[in-house]
Amino acid sequence: MRTEAAVGAASVKKLDRQAEAVLERFRRATLPRYAEIGAVAARDLYRKSRAVLAAPPPDVALADDFQIPGPAGLLAIRHYRGHGTTQSESLPALVYFHGGGHTIGNLDTHDTVCRQFANAGRCAVVSVEYRLAPEHKFPAAFDDAVAATRWVATRGAKLGIDTSRVAIGGDSAGGNLAAAAAIALRDAGGPPLSMQVLVYPTVDMAYETPSSYEYGDGYLLTRDSIDWFRSNYLRDDPDVDDWRASPIRAASLAHLPPACIITAGFDPLLDEGREYAEKLQSEGVPTVYECFEGQIHGFVTMGGVIAAAHHAIYRACQFMRVVWGGGKFR
């Protein structure tokens, strides 16, 4: 099944007014480039900018921070339970990885998004604070993603999670980690995942698609920043071809869990997200693809100023609830 969230049938895309206002806001702010200030300062800048753009965090039944074992020490996670749920319920869960080019972002920058997923999905969400680059190069974040997902899918019952209904998801670099972890768990024979939710995911570290050039300047995420993120994360050029960094390059995508893939029409990552959906479909994976044609990269975290952010999360949660309810889609 493939849907397009376009308004009308016009052949020329039009930037959403609210997205355009966000871009103008950033142009007027004349913020420094991430590469100019380094990773530590970039993390602080990203945190502050997302706090201004995010919607107020909605109430949830639970938001609890703790740590779980990881491949190189303890991993911080935040466990949410949707509003109106109870501690006695065994809830389906979404293991979520935040975006930020594998370099910036944390549990707090995506707190509102995870709360929205928990409420709209009537589920648990486990947000993972994986190791960041450049301090921790590839495949550190990937290894953390696999370990955290495996922990939730095997030991999540102690959190009131139904381990037979565990989905994996993330936005941008987090979508990259979710997609790659899904492949790794398939190849390892499990534990099985019920679904993958990928929001404008990075799936090919080559970044040589038409959209990466067409929208690579002037739409918030630029080719310069992409190059900086990639140089932070990858060890050397051969890592580009490693499916753990570029999931679209995996030998096979067959037998992966059903996928919901959301893209943005004015995003450098648009083409690779669409191509990943098409490849999944061609290899028999039930896939829903939805492009928010007027939107920019990162819009899902901007619910305080972009209304479509709420709709995108709602749409993803619709498909999660269909799958968790035993329904199927093509």
HUBELJO-V173735 format. One record per residue. N is the residue number from 0. SS is DSSP state (@ for helix, = for strand, . for the rest). NEAR is the number of other ideal C-beta (glycine too) atoms within 12 Angstrom. Layout:
n->N ss->SS near->NEAR
n->N ss->SS near->NEAR
This chain:
n->0 ss->. near->22
n->1 ss->. near->22
n->2 ss->. near->22
n->3 ss->. near->21
n->4 ss->= near->27
n->5 ss->. near->22
n->6 ss->. near->20
n->7 ss->. near->12
n->8 ss->. near->9
n->9 ss->. near->11
n->10 ss->. near->8
n->11 ss->. near->12
n->12 ss->. near->28
n->13 ss->. near->17
n->14 ss->. near->29
n->15 ss->. near->31
n->16 ss->@ near->17
n->17 ss->@ near->26
n->18 ss->@ near->37
n->19 ss->@ near->23
n->20 ss->@ near->21
n->21 ss->@ near->37
n->22 ss->@ near->32
n->23 ss->@ near->18
n->24 ss->@ near->22
n->25 ss->@ near->27
n->26 ss->@ near->15
n->27 ss->@ near->10
n->28 ss->@ near->16
n->29 ss->. near->8
n->30 ss->. near->21
n->31 ss->. near->17
n->32 ss->. near->21
n->33 ss->@ near->33
n->34 ss->@ near->25
n->35 ss->@ near->14
n->36 ss->@ near->19
n->37 ss->@ near->19
n->38 ss->@ near->28
n->39 ss->@ near->17
n->40 ss->@ near->19
n->41 ss->@ near->31
n->42 ss->@ near->30
n->43 ss->@ near->22
n->44 ss->@ near->29
n->45 ss->@ near->39
n->46 ss->@ near->25
n->47 ss->@ near->18
n->48 ss->@ near->29
n->49 ss->@ near->38
n->50 ss->@ near->22
n->51 ss->@ near->22
n->52 ss->@ near->33
n->53 ss->. near->32
n->54 ss->. near->27
n->55 ss->. near->15
n->56 ss->. near->26
n->57 ss->. near->26
n->58 ss->. near->18
n->59 ss->. near->31
n->60 ss->. near->26
n->61 ss->= near->30
n->62 ss->= near->28
n->63 ss->= near->22
n->64 ss->= near->22
n->65 ss->= near->21
n->66 ss->= near->18
n->67 ss->= near->31
n->68 ss->= near->18
n->69 ss->= near->27
n->70 ss->. near->22
n->71 ss->. near->16
n->72 ss->= near->17
n->73 ss->= near->20
n->74 ss->= near->35
n->75 ss->= near->26
n->76 ss->= near->40
n->77 ss->= near->38
n->78 ss->= near->39
n->79 ss->= near->43
n->80 ss->= near->37
n->81 ss->. near->34
n->82 ss->. near->22
n->83 ss->. near->18
n->84 ss->. near->27
n->85 ss->. near->15
n->86 ss->. near->16
n->87 ss->. near->9
n->88 ss->. near->20
n->89 ss->. near->23
n->90 ss->= near->40
n->91 ss->= near->41
n->92 ss->= near->49
n->93 ss->= near->56
n->94 ss->= near->55
n->95 ss->= near->52
n->96 ss->= near->52
n->97 ss->. near->49
n->98 ss->. near->44
n->99 ss->. near->45
n->100 ss->. near->44
n->101 ss->. near->45
n->102 ss->. near->43
n->103 ss->. near->40
n->104 ss->. near->42
n->105 ss->. near->30
n->106 ss->. near->35
n->107 ss->. near->29
n->108 ss->. near->39
n->109 ss->. near->45
n->110 ss->@ near->33
n->111 ss->@ near->36
n->112 ss->@ near->50
n->113 ss->@ near->50
n->114 ss->@ near->38
n->115 ss->@ near->41
n->116 ss->@ near->51
n->117 ss->@ near->42
n->118 ss->@ near->34
n->119 ss->@ near->33
n->120 ss->@ near->44
n->121 ss->. near->30
n->122 ss->. near->50
n->123 ss->= near->47
n->124 ss->= near->53
n->125 ss->= near->48
n->126 ss->= near->47
n->127 ss->= near->48
n->128 ss->= near->37
n->129 ss->. near->49
n->130 ss->. near->33
n->131 ss->. near->36
n->132 ss->. near->34
n->133 ss->. near->28
n->134 ss->. near->18
n->135 ss->. near->26
n->136 ss->. near->23
n->137 ss->. near->38
n->138 ss->. near->31
n->139 ss->@ near->31
n->140 ss->@ near->47
n->141 ss->@ near->43
n->142 ss->@ near->27
n->143 ss->@ near->38
n->144 ss->@ near->48
n->145 ss->@ near->38
n->146 ss->@ near->34
n->147 ss->@ near->44
n->148 ss->@ near->51
n->149 ss->@ near->34
n->150 ss->@ near->35
n->151 ss->@ near->44
n->152 ss->@ near->35
n->153 ss->@ near->25
n->154 ss->@ near->21
n->155 ss->@ near->34
n->156 ss->@ near->19
n->157 ss->@ near->16
n->158 ss->@ near->33
n->159 ss->. near->27
n->160 ss->= near->38
n->161 ss->= near->23
n->162 ss->= near->30
n->163 ss->= near->22
n->164 ss->= near->33
n->165 ss->= near->46
n->166 ss->= near->47
n->167 ss->= near->50
n->168 ss->= near->54
n->169 ss->= near->52
n->170 ss->= near->48
n->171 ss->. near->48
n->172 ss->@ near->49
n->173 ss->@ near->50
n->174 ss->@ near->48
n->175 ss->@ near->52
n->176 ss->@ near->52
n->177 ss->@ near->49
n->178 ss->@ near->55
n->179 ss->@ near->47
n->180 ss->@ near->48
n->181 ss->@ near->50
n->182 ss->@ near->41
n->183 ss->@ near->31
n->184 ss->@ near->34
n->185 ss->@ near->30
n->186 ss->@ near->21
n->187 ss->. near->18
n->188 ss->. near->10
n->189 ss->. near->21
n->190 ss->. near->27
n->191 ss->. near->25
n->192 ss->. near->42
n->193 ss->. near->43
n->194 ss->= near->42
n->195 ss->= near->52
n->196 ss->= near->52
n->197 ss->= near->54
n->198 ss->= near->51
n->199 ss->. near->51
n->200 ss->. near->49
n->201 ss->. near->50
n->202 ss->. near->47
n->203 ss->. near->35
n->204 ss->. near->40
n->205 ss->. near->24
n->206 ss->. near->36
n->207 ss->. near->20
n->208 ss->. near->28
n->209 ss->@ near->16
n->210 ss->@ near->32
n->211 ss->@ near->32
n->212 ss->@ near->18
n->213 ss->@ near->19
n->214 ss->. near->33
n->215 ss->. near->27
n->216 ss->. near->19
n->217 ss->. near->23
n->218 ss->. near->38
n->219 ss->. near->42
n->220 ss->. near->40
n->221 ss->. near->28
n->222 ss->@ near->27
n->223 ss->@ near->22
n->224 ss->@ near->37
n->225 ss->@ near->41
n->226 ss->@ near->24
n->227 ss->@ near->29
n->228 ss->@ near->41
n->229 ss->@ near->35
n->230 ss->@ near->27
n->231 ss->@ near->35
n->232 ss->@ near->40
n->233 ss->. near->36
n->234 ss->. near->21
n->235 ss->. near->15
n->236 ss->@ near->15
n->237 ss->@ near->14
n->238 ss->@ near->25
n->239 ss->@ near->25
n->240 ss->@ near->19
n->241 ss->. near->28
n->242 ss->. near->30
n->243 ss->. near->34
n->244 ss->. near->39
n->245 ss->. near->34
n->246 ss->@ near->44
n->247 ss->@ near->42
n->248 ss->@ near->27
n->249 ss->. near->29
n->250 ss->. near->15
n->251 ss->. near->19
n->252 ss->. near->32
n->253 ss->. near->18
n->254 ss->. near->21
n->255 ss->. near->37
n->256 ss->. near->39
n->257 ss->. near->36
n->258 ss->= near->48
n->259 ss->= near->48
n->260 ss->= near->50
n->261 ss->= near->49
n->262 ss->= near->48
n->263 ss->= near->46
n->264 ss->. near->37
n->265 ss->. near->34
n->266 ss->. near->46
n->267 ss->. near->40
n->268 ss->. near->52
n->269 ss->@ near->39
n->270 ss->@ near->32
n->271 ss->@ near->38
n->272 ss->@ near->43
n->273 ss->@ near->34
n->274 ss->@ near->31
n->275 ss->@ near->45
n->276 ss->@ near->40
n->277 ss->@ near->22
n->278 ss->@ near->29
n->279 ss->@ near->39
n->280 ss->@ near->25
n->281 ss->@ near->16
n->282 ss->. near->22
n->283 ss->. near->16
n->284 ss->. near->35
n->285 ss->. near->29
n->286 ss->= near->37
n->287 ss->= near->35
n->288 ss->= near->37
n->289 ss->= near->36
n->290 ss->= near->34
n->291 ss->= near->43
n->292 ss->. near->31
n->293 ss->. near->33
n->294 ss->. near->45
n->295 ss->. near->44
n->296 ss->. near->47
n->297 ss->. near->48
n->298 ss->@ near->50
n->299 ss->@ near->51
n->300 ss->@ near->47
n->301 ss->. near->41
n->302 ss->. near->34
n->303 ss->. near->27
n->304 ss->. near->29
n->305 ss->. near->35
n->306 ss->. near->24
n->307 ss->@ near->36
n->308 ss->@ near->40
n->309 ss->@ near->31
n->310 ss->@ near->26
n->311 ss->@ near->40
n->312 ss->@ near->43
n->313 ss->@ near->25
n->314 ss->@ near->32
n->315 ss->@ near->44
n->316 ss->@ near->36
n->317 ss->@ near->27
n->318 ss->@ near->40
n->319 ss->@ near->43
n->320 ss->@ near->30
n->321 ss->@ near->25
n->322 ss->@ near->33
n->323 ss->@ near->32
n->324 ss->. near->19
n->325 ss->. near->12
n->326 ss->. near->18
n->327 ss->. near->15
n->328 ss->. near->24
n->329 ss->. near->17
